[in-house]
Amino acid sequence: MAAVCRTKSEIEKLDRACRAVRIVLGELAERVSPGVRTAELDAHARNRAEEMGGRPAFLNYMGYPASVCVSVNEEVVHGIPGDRVLSSGDMVSLDFGILLDGYYGDSAITCLVGEAAEEDVRLSEVTRECLERAIQEVRPGKHISDIGEAVERCAQAAGYGVVREFVGHGIGTRLHEEPQVPNFRASGRSPAIREGMVLAIEPMITAGRPECRVLSDGWTAVTDDGSKAAHWELVAVATSDGPMVLGEV
């Protein structure tokens, strides 16, 4: 299916959905602390989505059993919240989405719990830098491969691994739309970026090797070598004036 180029009114609706997501993520970040159960974060996200007049985008999506993905330490993405208690030194990635007035918002942040190790701070900062550099490629006339190349160059220059199994995506009236947005320069022909394309860009970067596997729960992806991983995500639209990040608060 071809990528959709959104109208101005659609982008405004997407902006509202993304703003709601980023507000909730900010609230979750304030709640991340030693002694907090990951299920508490999930409950807050679900309640806030409903208070805002929307619904959690991930809940029951393809069978996912929670409202927010809470991935701790070696967990790369899709961690299922539950009885796990956060401890000082943990690295926690929070991925949250909402369906609001027919349009989806989706973003992710990485939080450091309590006393953070310098190497963990650096991993999160570099991952966010990867995201920022990738967003600068969201311009008409560029290609999807330019986004992945920007992520890959930034991460590898810092000595980190780039997860290849999970990628970014288009977003709009469906949570995942075309095109897929790899965090590496994929081989073969790459789609051109056109004005009005809305892309969720989400580098997942590891402190060690990039390979990962999915646990027996069918969702939680972890690094093969047990190294920590960070995950940052924002939604950007390609405009004639350059990239515009949605949901600024």
N, C-alpha and C positions, 0 to 999 in steps of 0.2 A: 504494500500500500504506500502511495506517495505521501511525502511530508505535507502537512497542512500549513498554509500561510494565513495567519490570523488577522482579522480586521481590527481597527482601533477599538471598537466597543468590546470585542472579545478580549483584547489585551487588557483592557481596564478591568474586566471580570477576573481574568487570571491574576492580575496584580492584587486584587482584593483577597483572593484565595491564598496567594503566596504571602501576603502580609499577615493573614491570620496564622499561617504556619509558623512564620518567624516570631510572632508574638508568643505563641505557645512554646516554641523551642527556647526562647529567652527565659520563660518561666520555669521550664524544666531545668535549664542550666543553673538557675538559682537554687534548685532543690537537690542538685547532685552534691552529696556530701557523705562522709563516712557514716555508716549505720543505716542508710536509706535502702529500702528494698526496691528492686527494679519494678516490681508490680505497682508500687506507689506512683512511680513516674507514669506508668501506663494508665492508671486510673485518672490521674490529673489530665493527661492529654485527651482522653476520651471525653471527660466531663466538659473540658473547655471547648472542644470541637462542637459539642451539642449546644453549649451556651451561646456560641457564635452563630448558631443557625445552620451549621453544617453537620457533616458526619466524618468520622475518621476514614481516610481513604484506604488504609491498609487492612482494617478489621474485616476478616473473612475474604479478603482478596486472594483468590486462588487457594483458599484454605488457611491463610495466615491467621493465627488465633489472637492477635493483639492489635492495639491501636498505634503503638510506636515501636520501632525496632531499637532495642537497647543492646549494643554490642560492646563487650568488656574485654580489654586487653588483646588477646590473640584472636578474638572474634572480629571478623572483618565487616560483616553486614548481616542483617536479618536475625540478630539475636532476639530470642523470645523472652520478654520480661516475666519474672516469676518471684520465687522466694530468695533469689540471690541477694545478699547484702553487700553493698559497696564498701570498699576499704580504702584507706589512704594509700595513694600511689597508683590506684587504678586509672586506666584510660578508658573513657566511656564515649562511644559514638551513638548519637541519638538521631534517628531518621524518622521524620514524621510527614504525613500528608493529610490533606483535607479535601473533601468535595463540598463546594460552596456555590450555590446558585448555578449548578450545572457545570462548573469548571474546577479543575484540580490545581492544588498547590502542593509543592513537594520540596523539602530542603533537609539538610543534615548538618550537624555540628559535632565537634569532638570536645569533650570536657575532661579536665584533669581533676582527680579527687584528692583533696587534702594536700599533703606534701608531695609535689610532683618531681620526678627525676628530670634532670636537665635534658637527657636524651629523649624523654617523652615530650617535653615542651617543644624541642626542636622538630620532632616528627610531626606534631600537630601543626606547627607554624609553617613547615615546608609544604605540607599537604594543602594548607589554605593558600599558600603562594601558588601552588600548582593550579588551584581553582581560579585564582585571580588572573593568572597568565592565560589560562584557557578561555576565560570569558572575553578577553581582548581579541580573540579570533572570531567571535560571533558577529560577523559583518557580512553584508551582501557581497558576493564575489569570492569570498573565501570558501574553503571546503571543510567538511567534517573532519577529514584527516589532519587539518591544521590544528584543530582543538586537541586531538590526541597527541600530536607531536609536541605541543606546548607542555602538556602534562608530563609526558615521558622525559623530555629534556630536563625539566626542572627537577623531577624526582631523581633521575639517574645522576645528575650533577651533584646531588647531595648524598649519593650512595645508597639510595633506597630502592625498594622493589615496587613495581606497578602491577596491581592485580589486573588480570586479563579476562577472568571469567565473568565479571560483572561490569556493566557499562551504563553510561547515561542514556538519555532518551528524549524524544519529543514528548510534549505534554499539552493537554488542552481539555477537550470533553472526555477524553480517556486518560487514565493515569499514565499508561505507556503507549506512546505513539511512535511512528517512524519520524526521523531516522534513529537508529541506534548510534550512540556517541561513545566510541571506545576511548580509553585513557592512554592509548598508544597509537602510533601511526600504523594503521592496518594496511595490508597489501591489497592491491586491486584498485578499481575505480571508486572514488569517494564522492558522495553527493555534494553538490554545490549548496552553499548557504544562500537562501533568498530572503529578501525583506519580508518581515512578518513571521518568520520561523521562530518558534519558541522552544528552547532546549533546556532540559534539566541536565546540568553538568555536574558530575560527582566523582572526583578522583578518590580512589581507595588505595592508600600507600602503606607499604609495610617496612618495618625497620630491618627486616632480613630478606629472605627469599620471597618472591611474589606468589609462589604456588599456594593454593588453598583447597580445602575440601569441605563438603557439607556433612554435618553431624547426623546422627540417626533420627533426630527430630524432623529431618527433611527440610530445614530452613537455615539453621545457624551455620554460617561459613566461617571457618577458622584457618589460620595460616598453618601450613604443613610443618614448619619448623618451630612453631610456638612463639614466633616474634610478634610484637605488638603491631597493631594497625590503626590508622587514623582515616577518617571519612568526613569530607566536607562537601556540601552540595548547595547550589543556588540555581535559580531559573533565570535565563536571560533571553531577550528577544533581539533579533537582528533588525536594526533600523537604518535608514539612510544616513543617520548621524553617528552610527556606531552601535555598540552593544548597550542595551538598557537592562539592568538587573531589576527584576520584579520583586515587590514585597518589601521595599525599604521601609524601615520603621524608625 
